[in-house]
Amino acid sequence: MKAFSDFVLRHKALVVVFWAVVMVAGGIASGQLNDKFKEELNFPGQDGYKANQEIVKKYGNGGAANPLIPIIEVDEGDIRENAQLVSSFGVALDGLSAQGVRAVSYPQTQDESFITNDGKAMFAIIAMPMLYDPVAREELVENITTQIQSQLPNNVVVRSTGLEELATSKVGGEESSSGALIETLVGAGGALVILLFVFASFMAIVPLIVAAVSILTTFLAIYGIALFTDVSAIVQFIISLIGLGIAIDYSLLVVTRWREERAKGLNKVAATHEAMRTAGRSVIFSGAAVATGLLVLVLLPVPFLRSLGVGSVLIPLFSVLVSLTLLPALLATIGDKLDWPRLRKEQKPSRIWTKWAHGVVRRPALATLAALALLAPLIVAAFTMQLGQTPSDSLNKTGTARQALSTLQDNGVPSGVLTPIEVLVPRDVPVNEVVDELQSMDGVHAVLLPQQWQRTDVALVEVIPKEETMTTDGRELVNRVAGTMKPFEGVMVGGSGAMLIASIDSIYGNFPLMLGLISVITFVLLVRAFRSIVLALQAIIVNLLSIGAAYGVLVLIWQEGFGSELIWDIEALGSVTSWVPLITFAFLFGLSMDYQVFLLSRMREQYDQSGSTTDAIVTGLGRIGRLVTCAALILFLAFMSMAALPEVDLKVMATGMGAAILLDATVIRMLLVPALTALMGRWNWWLPAKVARILRVSASTPITAASAATDDQPVLAR
């Protein structure tokens, strides 16, 4: 590390100029990224995905795309008796083929399923093309509505509904860009307040500079990647928030250690070298842990998640690089000028956290039980998690789309019409038998066989379920339909529900294997970082407990609705957005490892100096406790700014991550970790010689309690 820091400090001016140029280029690139993002979802090998691909191939629309449901209504009488209106509606629907859609309703089929129970309203199902850009779908819906309206009498107004039409936000386009900007500014503002508390000097702006350079550099790299492969629009939110959090974390650790060394009397250059040797080393291992957590996204056979993983793994890479190059260059050059008026010194450990550490060390078993008691209910709740997507009940409560859906639901048409099941039947299979089987199934509201949707080689059957297929009951029906169709050779079951099942199977089918791989790689990294088998194993276990507790929070708030309606005016979803637990795991496994590395690295360093576990815990917590809690608050504010965005899925993800960060920094790192370390005593520091040789680090033999005892370091807790 000394050679690296020597190189950086010899070329300080070049380093600063280089990052300034990169930051400007990143700023330019970030403004041009919106057009580069893509949202295609591919799940190769899954039956539902293959069925939807075949439907789109045959018809050019439908499949995984949710339909548009236009509704017309009369004030009095039965709408079927108004022959002119029914005919006009049919003509309007038939003319929509030029828009790239296929439509069916009562005029084409004479099927009573398209009429509400009171006879006043009639609806149609319009199979839409898959448009990942919400603005493009909005424009198509507007064109369709205008075309239908032009064929109707002036006193009849067409109203349309659909899951996308009920949604209140967009991921992509200008709204997404401004949302990412706003959340970054809010997060940065909160971070500045906390950093001013930590440093009480102009040094508070340094971590923000490091974060800005790291984020813009990552955007520049993403721009280059997007030229050659698909990148999800969600990446921009991840870069903004996670980049802000971990870049500040790393710079906070290095700057604090630099101030501590300056307080000991070292000059600014020598203090920089020492900060790099100690805190810089922790930053490297922490960055490696974060990147390792993100590997789970890259390794899964899901292109959407791979794009998230490839883009997001750059965040820790550039955060580490900027923290170990630009930051020391700034500290060695203008550190003293920025560290003014220095109202807070770094000469002694925090009195509050030192007292807390003494309390934990005196009663480690009690502290462990207290921490587990707090975590246990959340972890138990996590085992009841159901995966799904946001149902219509939790989307926009007002507006035309909601009014249209309410008209249907209040008069016998279930919301399952928003997510029909599409069954593709080869011509050599008796389609009437297929229809009979489907009509006899529980959970089916109606089965449609529109003649105009039939082709020479296939027939398409539309199943309207009673429940939306992203719900637990709806998905169960999709699985039953697929099972019922198995005896009919070549029949394929598609629709958005089938796509959801395909996504869940793709994402979580290999998850246990990925979890094992990530844990093994992280364990090896931490054994090398801490020179301890026990501490590395402890880190893996407490991280999994932390993530389990975060999942419990997701279940209680979003699946069960405890607080979601009070805080966000959103009813219980009945499930957790299917991709959120995986992304939450990937990021939190690495991010929460930051705190573990920061804390245990300092404990390891103190133990090597004193040979006392008690001293290591007290000094480590006294020095790092304030940093960990402040870093967690910064991340928490960043995630809460994301939770304020209108997109429900982002709210779910931000809530889980924010809750996990708070739990991790308090219950886990400040209570459970020191308690477990105290309980394990001197065996925390054990690393066999054979393992040490393989990892190319020095072996570690626990110092005996007797040889390490001093007047102020009792043998009791070693």
N, C-alpha and C positions, 0 to 999 in steps of 0.2 A: 504493500500500500504506500510505503514511503517513496518508492521510485515513481509511482503514478502521480502522487501529489506533488513531487518535485517537478515533474514534467509540466503539470498544469500551472504551477506557480511560475515557472520559467517563461511560460507563454501566456501570461494573464491577458494581455491586450488582444492577442489573437483569439483566445477563447471567447472573450466578451464580444468581439466583432463578429465572430462566427455565429454565435447564438442570436445576436441582434439581426443578422441577415436572415437566419432561419425563421425567426419569429415573424419578421415582416412577410416573408414568403408564405408562412403558415396562415397569417391573417388574410392574405389574398386568396389562398386556396380554400379557406373555410367559407368564404363568401360565394364560392362557385360549386360547393359540394352538393347543394340541393338537387341539381339535375343529374347527379351521378348515383344517387341512392336507388336501390331496387328492393322490392318486397316479395319476390316470388318465393313460394313455399314448396319445396320438393322433398318427398319422402320415398325414395326409391325402394322398390321391393314390397311395399305395403299394399294389401288388396284394395283398400279404399282409395289410395292414391292412383293405382292403376285403373280402377273403375272410372274415376273422375277424368283421367287423361283420355280414356276411350270415349267417354261421353262428349268431351270437348272436341275430340277428333271427328266424331260423327256429326255433331250439331253446331260446333263453334261457340257454344255457350253452356251455361249450367254447370253441372258437376259440383265443385267445391264452392262456387260463387252463390251467395245467398240471393234469392229472387227479389224482385220488386213486386209489391202487392198494391195495385191501384183499386180504388173503391168508388163506386157511384151509388147514389142514394136518392130516394124520392121521399117527399114529406108525407104523402098520404097514399093509401092503397098498396097493392102488391106490384113490385117493380116488374115482375114477369108479364103483367097485363099491359104494360106500356111497350107495345111491339116496336114502335118507332125508336124508342130509346134503346131497347135491347139490340135492335138491328144496327143502329149507329155505333153502339159500343163494340159490336162484333166487327164491323167494317174498320173501325179505328185500330182494333187489335190486329187484324189481318194485315194492315198496312205497316206494321212495325218491323216486319222482317228486314226492311232496308236498314234498320238501325243496328242490325247484328244480334237481335234477340229473338226469342220465340215465345209466343203468348197463347194462353188458353183460358177460356171462361165459359159461362153458360151458353152464350150464343153459338159457340162451336160444338158443344157437347150435349146440351140440354141436361147437364148433370146438376141435380139439386144441391150438390155440395157447395156450389158457388153462390148460393143464396143464403142470407142470414135467416135465423128462425122467425123473425118478425116479418120477413118478406119484403122489407123496405130497401135493403142494400144488396148489391151484387159486387163480387170482387173477381179479379183475374190473377193468374200467376204468370209472371213474366220472367223467364229464365235469362239471366244477365251474363255477359262475358266477365271473366275474372279481371277486374281492374284494381290493381294494388294502389294506384294513385287515387285518393278519395276525391280529388278535384275532378278527375276524369269521370268518375261515376256520377258525381253531382251534376256535371254537365249533361251526361247521357240521360239521367233521370229527368232533368228539366226538359230536354228535347222530347222524350217519350210523353211526359205529362202534357206538354203543349200540343203535341200531335193528337193525342186522345181527346183533349179538350176541344180542339178545333172541329171535331166530328159530333160534338154533343150540343144539345140545346143550351141556351145561355143560362137558364135557371138550374142547370145541373152542373155541379162542380166536382171534378175528379180530385180525390185525395189519395196520396200514396204513402205506404209504409214499408218497412223492411228493417232488418237489423242495422244496416249501415245508415239508413235514414234516421233511425232512433238515436244513433250515437251523437255525441255532442262535440267531438274533437277529432283531430286528424293527426296521423303520424306521417310526416312528409310535407313538402311544399313550404309555403311561407309561414303558416302557423307553427309548424314544427320548428322551423329555424328560429323564430322569435321566441318560442317556448324555451328552447335550449339556451338562448341568450339571456332571457329573464331569469331562469333558474340559476345560471352561472353567476349573474350579477348579485342575486339574493344570497347565494352561498358565499360569494366573495365578501359581501358586506358583513355577513355574520362572522366569517373567518377573521376579518380585520379587527372587529370588536374583541374577539377572544385573544387574538395575537397581541393586541395592545395591553390586555390584562396580563398576558404571560411575560412580555418583555418590558413593558412600560417605557418604551423608547421607539425611535424611528426604525429600529430593527424589525418592527412588526411588518413593514412592507416587503422585506426580503423574501419571506416564504411565498408571498403573493406574486412576486416577480418570477420566482422559480416555477410556481404553478402556471402562470401565464405562458411562459416559454415552453413548458412541458406540454400543455394542452395544444398550443398552436403548432408545435412541432409534430404532435400526433396527428392533427388534422392534415398537415402537409403530407405525411406518410399515407394517410387514408386516401387522400386525393390520388396519389400515385397508384395505390392498390386498386381503387375503383376504376381506373382506366383499363384494367385487365380482367377484373372479376366482379361479381355482384357483391355489394356491401349494403347491409340493412340500414335503414334510416335511424333505427334505435341506437346505433353506434354513437351518433353525435351526442345523445343524452348521457351515455355511459362515459364517453371521453370527458365531457364537461364536468360531471359530478365526481366520478372516481378519480379522474386526473386532478381535480381540485383537492380532493381529500388526501390522496397518497403523496402528491408532490409537497403539500404543506406538511404532512407527517414527517417526511424525510428531511426536509429543510429545517423543520422545528427541532428535530433530534440533533442535527449537525450544529445548528446555530447555538442551541442551548449548551452543547458540550464545548463549543468554542468560547462562549462567555465564561463557562466554568473554568477553563484553562487560563483565560486571561485574568480571572480573579485570583488564580494561584501565582500570578506574576510572570507568566510566559508572554513574550511579545506576540504581535498578531500573526506573524508568519509561523512561529513555533506552535502557537495555539491552533493554527489551521492544520498543521501536520498532525498534531495529537488528536484533534477532532476527527480527521480523516482516518487515522489509525484505529480509533475506537468506534465512534458513531458511524463513520463511513462504512466500516466493515458490517455493522448491523444493517445499514441501508441495503447493501448488496444482498445479504441473505434474505432480508425482508422482501426485496424486489423479486428475488428468485422464487420465494414462496408464493407471492401474488401471481406471478406468471405460471407457476405450476398449477395453481387452482384454476386458471383459465384454460389449461390444456384439456380439461374435460369437454369444453365446447369445441375445440379444434378436432378432437379425436372422434366425436360422435358422427355417424353417417347421415347427418342432416345439414344440407347446404346452408340453410338459413342460420343455424347456430354456428356453423363453421365460419361464416362471414363475421358473425359477432365475435367469435373467439379470436380470429386472425386480427381483426381490427382492435379488439380490446387488449390483447396481449402486448400491444405497443405502448399502452399507458404506463405500466411499471417500468418497461425498458427505458423510455425517454425520461421518466421521472427520476430514475436512478442516475442516468447519464447526466442530466442537468444538475442534479444535486451534488454530483461528485466532480463536476468540472466548473460550471458557471458559479455555483455557490462558493467554493473555496477561493476562486479568483476574486469575487466581490469581498469576501471576508478579509483576505490578505491585503486588499487594496484600500477599501474605504470602510472596513468593518468598524473601526473606532469612531468614525464620524457618524455612522448610522446608529451606533449604540449610544445614543444621547437622548434624554438626560440621565439614563440609567437609574431610574427610581427603584428598580428591583435588581438585587444582586444574585449571583449564582454561587456564592461562597459556601453556603451550607444547604443541606437537604431540607425539604419542606417540613416544617414542624408538624403540620396537620397529618401528613402522610407518614411521617416517622412515628407519631403516636399511634396512628391506625395500625401500622405494621407491628409495633410492639404488642398491641392488643390481639392481633391475629396469631402471632407467634406464641403468646401465652396460652391461648385456647384454640389450637389448630383443629382438633376434632370437632369442637362446637362450631367453629367457623365453617368447616366443610359441610357439616349437617345443615347449617343455616342456608348455605349457598344451594345445596341440592334440594332443599325444601322449596326454595323459590323457583328453581328451574323445573322440578318434577311435574307440576301441573301443566306447564306449557309443553313439555316433551310428551306427556300422555296425550294432550290434545292433538299434537302433531300426527299421531298414529291414526287419527280419524280423518285425515285430509282426503278430500275428493278433488280430482282434477277436472277442469272443464273450461268453459269460456263465459264471458259476461252475458247473462240472460237479458231479455228485453225488459223485465221488471226493474232492472238496475240502470237502465239507460234513461234518456231524456224523458222527464215527466210531463212536459208541455210541448206544444207545437202541433202542426198538422199530422205528422207521422204518429204521434201518440194518440191523437183524436181518432185517426183512422183505425188504429189497432184496437182502441177501446170500443169502437162501433162493432167490430167483429167479435171481440171477446164477450161483450155484453149480450150478444145475440147468437151464441152457440158455436162460433168458430174459434177454435183454440189457437193460441199463439204458436203452436207447432207448424202452422202454415208458413211461418217465416223461415223454417228450415226443413223443407220437404226431403224425403228420401227418394233418390232416383234409381230405378232398377232397370238395367239394360238387359234385354232378353233377345238372344239370337233367334232368327226366324225358324230354325228347326226345333225350337222348344215351344210347346203349346202355351201361348201367352195367356189364354183364358184360365188355364189351370194355375198359372202363376198368380193371376189376379184373385182367384178364389182363395188360394192359400193366404195371400196378404190380407184380404178382407176378413178372414176368420181370426186374425191375431189380435190379442189384447193390446191396447195402447194405440191402435190405428183409428183415426177419425174418418178418413176417406181414402179410396184408391181410385186413381184416374187413369184412363187409357185413351188419351186424345188421338184420334185418327191422323190428324195433321202432323203428329210427331213420329209417325211410323215411317221406316225406311225399308228398302227392298231386302236388306240383310238383318235388320234389327228392329225391335219394338222398344219403346221407352214407357215405363210405367211410373207414375208419380204417386208417391205415398205421402199423405198428410198425417203426421203424427199428432197425438194429443198434447205431447210435451215437446218443447224445443230440444233438438238433438244434442245441444251442448250441455244439457243438464244430465244428472246421473240417470234418471228414469229414461230420458230420451236416448242416451247412449246405449242403455240396456236394450231398448227396442231395436236400435240399429244392429246390435250384435245378434239379436234373435232373428231379425229379418235375414241377415247374412247366413245364419245357421239353417233357417228354413229353406233358403234358396240353394243350398249345397247339392241336394239331389238333382236339381235341374242343371245339367252340364252347360258351362259357358255363361251362366247368368252372373252378372256383376252388380254389386250394390255400391252406389255412390251417394254424393251429397255432402254438405258441410259437416254433418255428424260423422260420416265415414272418414272424412279427412281429419277430423279431430282425433278419432281413434287411431288413425295411422300416425299422426304426430306424436301422440302419447306413447305408442308402441316403439316408434323410432327413437324418441328422446330417452325413454326410461328403460327400454329393453336391455341395453348394454350398460346401464348406470352402475349396477353393483361392480362390474369389472372395472369400469372407469374409476369408481371410488377407491377400489383397492389399489389401482395403479397410482393414482394421485397421492394416496396415503403413504405408499412405499417410497415414492420419490421425495415427498416432503419429509418423511422420517429420516432418510439418508442426509438430506440437506441440513436438517436440524441437529442430527447427531454430530455432524461436522462443525456446525456453528457453535453448539453449546459444549462440545466434547463430553457428551453425556447421553447415555441410552435412556435413562429414566426421564430426564427433562424433555427429550424429543418425543417419547411416548406420551408423556403427560400433555404436551402441546397438541398432539393429534386428538387425544380423547376429549380434552376440554373444548377444542374447536368443534368437534362433532356435537357435543352437548350444547354449545352456543347456537349452532345452526338448527338443531332440533328445537330449541326454545324459540328461535325466530319463526320456524314453521308453525309452532303452536300459536304464536301471535297472529300469523296469517289466517289460521283456521278460526280463531276466536273472533277476530275483527271482521273478516270478509266472508268466510264460509258460514259462520253462525250469526254474524251481524252485531256483535257486541261493540258498539261505538261507531260503526260505519254510518248509520243513519244520523246519529247525533252530530258527528263531526263533519261528514261530507254529504249528508242527505241522500245516502245510497243504501237501499235495503240489502239484506243479506244476499250474497250471490249464490249461496248453496254449494259453492265449490271455489277452488283457487285456480286462477288462470294457469293453464297447463304448462306454459314454459317458464313461469316465474320461479318455482322451486329450484329448477336446474340452474338458472342464472344467479339466483340468490346464493345457492351453494358455491358456485364457481367463484364469485367475487368475495363472499364472506370467508370462505376457507382461506383465501389469500389475505384479505384485508384485516381480518381479526388476527391473523398470524403476525401482522405488523406489531401489534401491541405485545404479543408473546415474545417476539424477538427482541423488541426494545427492552422489555422488563427483564427477561432471563439473561440477555447478554450483559446487562449491567450487574445482575446478581453473580454471573459467572466471573466477571472481571473482579468484583469485590471479594469473592471467595478465593480467587487465585492470590489476592493480596493478603487476606487475613486468615484464611483457612477455617472461617467460621460460617456455618449456614445461617445462624441467627443474624450475624452482621451482614451477610450477603442479602438476606431478605429485607432487613430494616433499611440498609443503605440503598439497595436497588429500588425499593418502593418509595423511599423518601426522595430520591433523585428523579425517578421516572413517573411516579404517580400523577403529578400535576400535568406532565406532558401528555400522558395517555388520556386523562379525562378531558383535557382541552382539545386534543386531536379528535377524540370521539365526538365532542360537541360540534366541532367544525363539520365533520362528516354528517352528523345528525341534522344540522341545519341544511346542509346540501340536499340530503334526502327528503327533508320536509318541504323544501322548495319544489322538488320533483312531485311530491304528493299533492301540491297545490294545483298542478296542471289538470286540465279537465279529462284527459284520457284515463279511463278506469284502470286499464292494465298497468299503466305507469304508477298509478296510486298504489295498487297492490304491491308491486315490486318495491317501491320506495318505502312503504310502511314496513315490509319485512326487513329490508336492509337497515332502516333507521332504528327499529326496535332491537335488532341484533347487535348493532354497534353499541347502543346504550347498555344493553345487558352484558355484552362482552367486556366493555371497559369498566363496568362497575362490579357486577356479581361475579363474573368469571375472573378477570385479571386482578382486581383489587381485593377479592375475598377468597375465591376458590383456589387460584394458583398459589398465592403465598401460603395458604393453609396446607395444601397438598405438599408443597415444597418443605414446609416445616415438619410435616408428618414423616416424610421420607428421610429427613435428616441428611447425614453424610453420604448416603447412597445416591443422592441426586447427582453426585459428581463422579460417578463411576464410568469409566470407559476402558474396556479390556485392551491390552496391548495389541492383540491380533486385529481387532476392529480398527484401532488407531492407525496401524500400518496400512491397512487397505484404504482408509480415507485420507491418509497422508497428513495426519495431525498428531500432536503429542498425546500420549496416553494420560489418563487421569485416574489416580488412585485416591479414594477418600482419605482425608486426614483423620486420624483417630480422635475421638472426643477428648481424651486426656491431653494429647500433645497440642490441641488447638485451644484449650481452655485458658481464659484470662479473667481478670477480675470483673470486667464489664461485659464479658461474653460467656454466659452460663452454659455449662455442658448440656443442660436439660433439653434444649431444642435443636441440637446438632444432628 
